[in-house]
Amino acid sequence: MRRSSALLGALKCGDELISTAQLYGGTYRLMRDVFADLGIKVHHVGTDLAGIENLVNSGTRVLYVESPTNPTVRLVDVEKAAQFAKKHKLISIIDNTFATPVLQQPIKLGYDMVVHSATKALAGHSDVIAGVAVGNKKWMERVQHMVIYLGGSMDPEAAYLLNRGIKTLGLRVQKQCENAISVAKFLEKHAKVARVFYPGLPSHPDHKLAKKQMRGFGSMLAFDLKGGLPAARRVCDRVQLFLLAASLGGVESLVVLPAYTSHYNMSEEELARGGVTPGMVRVSIGIEDAEDLIADLQQALA
């Protein structure tokens, strides 16, 4: 809701949007399936923003980026993107869900709007469905109107639980980052793992950028198994401490297959463009003991 409200608060029929191709599947499908019917044209660009200058025209209104991306944990140079938007007088919007405000604060870089899935790390206990949009008064008034028009409403108990969760956000994110790097290092050395996606690893293509623009490497990682989809399904079925569930950012650790969940109903070409493979497992690291998490993955991979 917060993504659609932010985007529809800034776009109208005939407008054009530039967005990173690697996105949460729900956002991608919103742009693919809904925006076309509304007369909004979408142009996709890679996380490196290569060729973005060629996509701007008189109808371009918004630049939308996600960093780190879901589920491949690739990074966009968020400062470079904000400067590009300012140069071309575009409305800049960033999905900051994976980073959280603890690790990355795009408003300070000049973004017009920042959106979060508050269901995830902000609430932190997997018991709330909520979204957050942040920006200046002008844009928040427009987003608020769009939320009302689209019917989004948070009940008082959900608001209370979200407020409760935010109080421990910094502590949880710190522990999750510590756990995540330990798990990522274990997976990178495992014989059955083809590659690991985690910006805290020197092998990650955006490692230097992560060190530059983030205060930590986050709780999210993904890995590809050499055995493809059958091996990925076996691991997800065999884990015991990890839960097989599609949320993320909570106190408990989760595994999920993006091809079956966040990136369902997408063609092979679209999955490849988003960096999603059939044998990919997305992992949300919680606040359990890292040794227990590693032991669980070890037995699941055995």
Beta strands, then each sheet from edge to edge (+ up, - down):
strand 1: 16-20
strand 2: 41-45
strand 3: 60-66
strand 4: 91-95
strand 5: 113-117
strand 6: 131-135
strand 7: 193-197
strand 8: 220-225
strand 9: 243-244
strand 10: 254-256
strand 11: 280-284
sheet 1: 2+ 1+ 3+ 4+ 5+ 6-
sheet 2: 7+ 8- 11+ 10- 9-
end
